[in-house]
Amino acid sequence: MPNNTELGLRLLHQEWQDGNMEHLKFQVRMLSSHSPKCLAYWNIALAVEKELKQTSEVRRLYHQALTNLPLCAELWKDVNTH
């Protein structure tokens, strides 16, 4: 797993371009566990689960993201509309 956030985002972008959603899902979970304060990782993880229509997983991810980033207005706004 890359320790550099920018490198991690490039990896996720490549997985997305390749269309491998399950591998993207796995990679973003690993990256968000290593960098739980990175909002971009949480946004990608949420987008992947929404794309896969996994509503219970989306709710769980919002809870997990807000646990790590409790003052993030963007997450609170999104969780209230989802």
C-alpha angles and dihedrals in degrees: 000000000000116000091203112088094210091052090049091052090050089052091051091047090053092050090050092050090050088054094233100142096171092052090045089052091052094046095048091050090053093046095047090051090053094044106027093167094060108107092192091062091051092048091052092047090051092047092051093051091046089051089051089047093235099152096172090051090048090054091048092049092050089052092048093046093049090049089058097036105029095162097049106123092193092060093045091050092050096044090053092053095044 
